[in-house]
Amino acid sequence: MLTENTIMYHYCSVDTFMKIMQSNTIWLSHVQTTNDRLDDRMFTASFKRVIKKYKQEDNPNTELLEKLYTGYMKKVDFPYIACFTHSKDLLSQWRAYGDDGRGVCIGFDLSKFSYYDLMNEVHGTNSPIVLIDEVAYHDNDDELIEKLLSASNIFKKQYNVSDEFSLLHTVLKGIDRLSIFLKSEAFREEQEIRMVYFPHYNELLAKLSGSDLSECHGLPIRFRSRGSQIVSYFEYPLAPNSICELIFGPKSEVDYKQLKLFLNQYAPDIRKKNRIHFSEISYR
């Protein structure tokens, strides 16, 4: 559970660590660049199972569920994310994300962030533009889909929403939010926390006619290369003192004297408060 005392850890290479410190930003990447091929699509198989079940039962909600499934599969407004974990100095994280133990684990103080959570509760003093919450691990979301469907009927009656388009839009928005925080049970050890940004795609697409994309509402869009691909991302600006701890990997080759020079320029408080550590894992 996230609290004001939560420290979120981000494992990365030394190169990425330096870019974060020098730019004082976190890069938010397209969700389909993660290591889970089903990321943001956990509901797809569950939709199919529940639709089949409803048809067999001649359930009156079958038509609504089919429309929700169609809308979900046509989704183009994919979110951009940054991934963190509750786990400090964890071997599997070093192997997967910390350059096989040569990288850095950066600790971020959650209390320094302005964000809203899955319950739409606002945290921080500024108007939040990102959603931060814990990932849930499931392999069967049929029950969750049925609950969403029930909630849509309650919403329809309680708020007298007769316009089907508005109803579908509202429910699909809820599914979009939930799906980005669902991963397979196989990833449970990661104890992941996610920062999620939903770009204003309509504005981005409108500006493709010639205007500067960086002028769109919200965060400015950036581009980088990855191998032979062009990849878009967004830069989230960090508040002062957001970074509160640094752990260097079990295979770290960083020279401590050079590190002190670097931190004196970009994060002097971390060095002064002695919040620099080296991994205690005997991994080689």
C-alpha positions in Angstrom: 0.0 0.0 0.0 1.3 3.5 -0.9 1.8 6.0 1.9 3.4 9.4 2.2 6.5 7.6 3.5 6.8 5.3 0.4 10.1 5.3 -1.4 9.8 4.2 -5.0 12.9 2.5 -6.5 13.8 2.7 -10.1 16.5 0.4 -11.5 18.4 1.6 -14.6 21.8 1.7 -16.3 24.4 4.3 -15.4 23.7 6.1 -18.6 20.0 6.5 -17.8 20.8 7.4 -14.2 23.0 10.3 -15.5 20.3 11.5 -17.9 17.7 11.5 -15.1 20.0 13.5 -12.8 21.1 16.0 -15.5 17.7 16.6 -16.9 15.8 16.3 -13.5 13.1 14.4 -15.3 11.6 10.9 -15.6 11.0 9.5 -19.0 7.5 8.1 -19.6 7.6 5.4 -22.3 4.8 3.9 -24.4 3.2 1.0 -22.5 3.8 -1.4 -25.3 7.6 -1.1 -24.8 7.4 -3.0 -21.5 8.6 -6.6 -20.9 5.1 -8.0 -20.6 3.6 -8.6 -24.1 0.1 -8.5 -22.6 0.6 -5.2 -20.8 -2.5 -3.0 -21.1 -4.3 -5.9 -22.7 -5.0 -8.1 -19.7 -8.8 -7.8 -20.3 -8.8 -9.1 -23.8 -9.1 -12.8 -23.1 -11.4 -12.1 -20.1 -13.8 -10.1 -22.3 -14.1 -13.1 -24.7 -14.7 -15.6 -21.9 -17.4 -13.5 -20.3 -19.1 -12.7 -23.6 -19.2 -16.5 -24.4 -20.6 -17.2 -21.0 -23.3 -14.5 -21.3 -24.4 -15.8 -24.7 -24.8 -19.3 -23.4 -26.9 -17.9 -20.5 -28.8 -15.6 -22.8 -27.8 -12.7 -20.4 -29.5 -9.4 -21.3 -26.1 -7.6 -20.8 -24.4 -9.5 -23.7 -25.0 -6.7 -26.2 -23.5 -4.0 -23.9 -20.5 -6.2 -23.1 -19.9 -6.8 -26.8 -19.9 -3.0 -27.4 -17.5 -2.5 -24.6 -15.2 -5.2 -26.0 -15.3 -3.6 -29.5 -14.5 -0.1 -28.0 -11.7 -1.6 -25.9 -10.1 -3.3 -28.9 -10.3 -0.1 -31.0 -8.5 1.9 -28.3 -5.7 4.1 -29.7 -5.1 6.4 -26.7 -2.3 4.3 -25.2 -0.8 5.6 -22.0 2.9 6.2 -21.3 4.4 4.9 -18.1 7.5 4.9 -15.8 8.0 1.8 -13.7 9.2 1.7 -10.0 9.2 -1.0 -7.3 8.9 -1.3 -3.5 12.0 -3.5 -3.6 15.4 -2.1 -2.7 18.5 -4.0 -3.8 16.7 -7.0 -5.3 18.7 -9.4 -7.5 16.0 -10.0 -10.1 15.6 -6.2 -10.5 19.3 -5.8 -11.0 19.4 -8.5 -13.6 16.3 -7.3 -15.6 16.6 -3.5 -15.3 19.9 -2.6 -13.7 22.3 -3.5 -16.5 22.8 -6.9 -15.1 24.1 -5.5 -11.8 26.3 -2.7 -13.2 23.5 0.0 -13.0 21.9 2.1 -10.3 18.8 1.9 -8.2 17.3 5.4 -7.6 15.0 6.0 -4.6 12.2 8.5 -5.2 10.3 10.1 -2.3 6.6 9.7 -3.2 5.6 12.6 -0.9 7.4 15.0 -3.3 5.1 14.0 -6.2 1.7 15.5 -7.1 -0.5 12.7 -8.5 -3.9 11.1 -8.3 -4.5 7.4 -7.6 -6.9 4.8 -9.0 -9.6 6.0 -6.6 -9.1 9.5 -8.1 -7.8 10.8 -4.8 -5.4 13.8 -5.3 -2.0 13.8 -3.5 0.3 16.7 -3.3 -0.2 20.5 -3.6 -0.1 21.0 -7.3 -2.6 19.9 -10.0 -1.6 16.4 -10.9 -1.1 15.3 -14.5 0.0 11.7 -13.7 -1.6 8.7 -12.0 0.5 6.7 -9.5 -0.5 3.5 -7.9 0.5 -0.1 -7.3 0.2 -2.8 -9.9 -2.2 -5.7 -9.2 -1.3 -9.2 -10.4 -4.0 -11.4 -11.9 -4.4 -14.1 -14.5 -8.2 -14.2 -14.6 -10.2 -11.0 -14.6 -13.6 -12.4 -15.5 -15.1 -11.4 -12.1 -13.7 -7.9 -12.5 -15.3 -7.5 -15.9 -18.7 -8.6 -14.5 -18.3 -6.1 -11.7 -17.5 -3.3 -14.2 -20.6 -4.3 -16.1 -22.7 -4.2 -13.0 -21.2 -0.8 -12.1 -22.2 0.5 -15.6 -25.8 -0.4 -15.0 -25.8 1.2 -11.6 -24.2 4.3 -13.1 -26.9 4.3 -15.8 -29.7 4.2 -13.2 -28.2 6.4 -10.5 -27.2 9.2 -12.9 -29.9 8.7 -15.4 -27.5 8.3 -18.3 -29.8 7.4 -21.2 -27.2 8.2 -23.9 -25.4 4.9 -24.6 -22.4 6.6 -26.0 -21.8 8.5 -22.8 -22.2 5.3 -20.8 -19.8 3.4 -22.9 -17.3 6.2 -22.8 -17.4 6.4 -19.0 -17.0 2.6 -18.5 -14.3 2.3 -21.1 -12.4 5.1 -19.4 -12.5 3.1 -16.2 -11.4 -0.1 -17.9 -8.5 1.8 -19.5 -7.3 3.0 -16.1 -7.6 -0.5 -14.5 -6.0 -2.4 -17.3 -2.7 -0.4 -17.1 -2.4 -1.5 -13.5 -2.9 -5.2 -14.2 -0.1 -7.7 -14.9 0.3 -11.4 -15.0 0.9 -13.3 -11.8 4.3 -14.3 -13.1 5.5 -10.7 -12.5 4.4 -10.5 -8.8 8.0 -10.5 -7.4 8.5 -7.1 -9.1 6.1 -5.4 -6.6 5.7 -2.7 -9.2 4.5 0.9 -8.8 3.5 2.7 -11.9 3.5 6.4 -12.9 1.0 6.7 -15.8 0.4 9.6 -18.2 -2.5 9.8 -20.6 -1.5 12.1 -23.5 -4.0 14.4 -25.2 -4.0 12.4 -28.4 -6.6 14.5 -30.2 -4.5 17.6 -29.7 -1.3 15.7 -30.8 -3.0 14.4 -34.0 -4.4 17.8 -34.8 -1.0 19.4 -34.6 0.4 16.9 -37.1 -0.8 19.3 -39.8 2.2 21.6 -39.1 2.2 23.1 -35.6 4.9 22.4 -33.1 4.0 19.2 -31.2 5.8 20.4 -28.2 3.1 23.1 -27.8 0.4 20.6 -27.0 -1.5 20.8 -23.7 0.3 18.8 -21.0 3.8 17.3 -21.2 5.8 18.0 -24.4 6.4 15.0 -26.6 9.9 13.8 -27.3 11.5 11.3 -29.7 14.5 9.0 -29.5 15.9 6.1 -31.4 15.9 2.5 -30.1 17.9 0.2 -32.4 16.4 0.9 -35.8 13.1 2.3 -34.4 11.8 5.8 -33.6 10.2 5.9 -30.2 8.1 8.6 -28.6 8.2 9.5 -24.9 7.3 12.3 -22.5 9.5 14.0 -19.9 8.0 14.4 -16.4 9.8 17.2 -14.4 10.8 16.2 -10.9 10.2 18.4 -7.9 13.3 19.5 -5.8 14.7 16.7 -3.6 12.5 14.0 -5.2 15.5 11.7 -5.4 16.4 10.7 -1.9 18.6 7.6 -2.2 21.1 5.9 -4.5 22.2 2.2 -4.5 24.9 1.1 -6.9 24.7 -2.4 -8.3 26.7 -5.5 -7.2 28.8 -5.2 -10.4 29.2 -1.5 -10.3 32.2 -0.1 -12.0 31.6 3.6 -11.0 34.6 5.4 -9.6 33.6 6.9 -6.2 35.6 10.1 -6.7 34.0 10.7 -10.1 30.6 10.0 -8.6 31.1 12.6 -5.8 32.1 15.2 -8.4 29.0 14.3 -10.4 26.6 14.5 -7.4 28.2 17.7 -6.1 26.9 19.3 -9.3 23.5 17.6 -9.7 22.4 16.2 -6.3 24.6 17.7 -3.5 22.1 16.9 -0.7 22.3 13.1 -1.4 26.0 13.2 -0.9 25.9 15.4 2.2 23.2 13.3 3.8 25.2 10.1 3.0 22.3 8.5 1.1 24.7 6.7 -1.3 25.0 2.9 -0.9 26.4 0.0 -2.7 24.6 -3.3 -3.2 25.1 -6.0 -0.5 24.4 -8.8 -3.0 27.3 -11.1 -3.9 26.5 -11.3 -7.6 29.1 -11.5 -10.3 
